[in-house]
Amino acid sequence: MKNTGLEKILGRIEDLDSVNLGILVQRLARDRKLQETVFNTIEDGILVIDLDGVVQYANEAALSLIGLKGNDIGVTRLWKMVPDLAKSINKEALSGKKNSAPLLTREVELSYPEHRVVRLYMVPIDAQVGQDDSGGYVIVLTDVTQERLSMEERLESERISSIMQLAAGVAHELGNPLNSLTIHLQLIERKLKKISSELGGDKLGDSLQVCQGEVKRLDGIISHFLEAVRPQKPELNELNLVELVEEVLRVQEAELSDRKIEVNVEVNQELPLILGDRGQIKQVFFNLLKNAMEAMQPGGSLRVLARCDDDYAYLQFIDTGSGISEEDLPKVFRAYYTTKKDGHGLGMMIVERIMRDHGGHINIDSCKQAGTGITLQFPQQHRRARLLE
């Protein structure tokens, strides 16, 4: 909005006496302070640069986004201080040529002062006729880091969902011939009972039992696989996480003892009951325990730490296994990624899906040959629905 009163005063500034000139200076200072207050309340960063790229103005959000300081104003060239940002700006647009593009929109990934993705919107300032030092550009910077992360999470979720549907379909199709094999093996078993042992019936019976056992085992594998990959909405009930961990450890007690692995459950404070699907959360614990056992040599140790804060309950599984290399850490949750000879590469992907469906998170810290720490973060009941601050 134009300040017509101020324009009238500026139009006859040469006629002002010292008193009115002082009033004008005070009014200009007050208007400047008001404008700075308004710009500093805006979450987007606002920069003004001249034709040489020197920053002439930056609001507080812009200073924070690109790591500028107050004393950089009027001195620092934008594309020298932030090379990644500079590369995204069309040099012709910054050259001040008449045929340059009127505006630019770019997305820039910044690594300083912290990792961000910033959307840059740049428009020219009209130069005043006869003034060589006028003109420049206004740049609006919008932090879209969370928006990009949310998009990547949605794409990953859709990719995992398609893989699960495909895997479930394949497992279902495998189930049909297995059912047929079971029926025919039962028929063969009945006929074998009528065959005399002198004709080799006993040996055939043994072979038949082996075949039946293998078919049953394959059927069990497929059943468990379908339960694991088929997306199921969690049936939420109040759960005691520590009791659930101890229940899983009791089931695995014989294998842990056989591998000579020592397990310690350390509870620093009483954990509140969380809302979760008992079967799915147990599946998370089984997968993590299995991975830890297979990563450790005989005589290893596993610590399970339990704690909570005002909003979340945490369980941390720390093993003394072979660890995960830094370059392999980002691959852990990918479908079919595994370092095991007999692994199917779906366990950690399923664990992540279950945690996400429960509104929780999973974090991994690992070092090659030094062990792995996996932290599960479960929202407390009051934290599942709350207005964002």
C-alpha positions, 0 to 999 in steps of 0.5 A: 500500500502506498503512503501518499502522505509521505510521498507528498512530503518527499515531493517538497522535501527541499522546502522543509525547515529543520523542525519538519525535516526532523519530524520526517526523519523520525517518521521514516525511522518509525516506518522502517522499524515497522517494516523490519518487524513485519518482515522478521515475523515472516517464516520465509526468508527474504533477501534483497541483492544488487546486480553484483549479487551483494546482499543488501537486506536479509530478514531473520529467517533468511539469515538463519536459512543460509547462515548469514550474519548481520555484518555480512549485509552490504559486503557478502556476495550471495553466490560466493558465500553459498556456492550451491545456491549460486549454481542454481541461479541463472547467471543471465538473470543476475547479469542485468541484461534486458532479455534476462528471465523476469523471475526464477524458481529453483529448489536448492539443497543446502548443507550449511548451516544444516541440511535443508532443501530450500525453494528459491523464488527470485524476481527483479527490482525495476531499475530507476532510469539514469541510475546505474547502481539501482536494480537488483533482485528480491529472493524469497526462500522457503524451507521445504525440507519436511515437504520433500521428506514427506514426499519421499516417505509416501513414495517409499510407502507406496513402493513397499506396499506394491512389493508386499502385494506382489509377494502376497500374490506369489505366496498365495499361488504357491499355496494352491499346488502345495494343497494339491500335493498334500491331498495326493500324498494322503492318497498315496499313503492310504494305498501304501498301507495295503502294500506288503512290507516285502514289496518295499512298502516300509521304505516307500512309507519313510520317503512319503513321510519325508515328503509330507513333512517337507510339504507341511514345512513349506506350507508353514513358511508361506503361512507365516510369510503371508502374515508378515507381508500382508498389510493388516491394521493393528488391533490396538490394546494396552500393552506392557512392553517389558513383559512382552519382551520377557515373553519373547525371550522365554520362547527363545531361551533354548536357542539363546542358551545353545548359542551361549548368548547372555541377555540382560533386560535393564529397566531404569524406570517403569514404562507406561502401558502403550497401545499396540497390536500384541502379535505385531509388536511380538513379531518386531521383537522376534525379528530384532532378537533373531538378527542379533543372535545371528550377528553374534558369535557364541559368548556374545551379549544382548542388552535390552534397555527400557526408558521413557520420557513425557511423550514416548516409551523407548526400547533399545536392543544393543548387541555385540555382533558384527555390526553394519558398515556405514554404507550399508546402513541406509539399505537396511530397511529396503526390501530383499536387502540381506547379508545372510546366505539364507535371509529373505531380506524382508524382516527389517522392512516389516519391522519398520512398517509395523512401527510406522503403523503404530505411530512409532519410529525405529533408529539404528546405530551401528559400527562394523565389528563393534555391534549394533544398537536399535532403538524403538520409539513408541508413542504414549497413549496421550501422544497419539493425537495432539495438536501440533505446537 
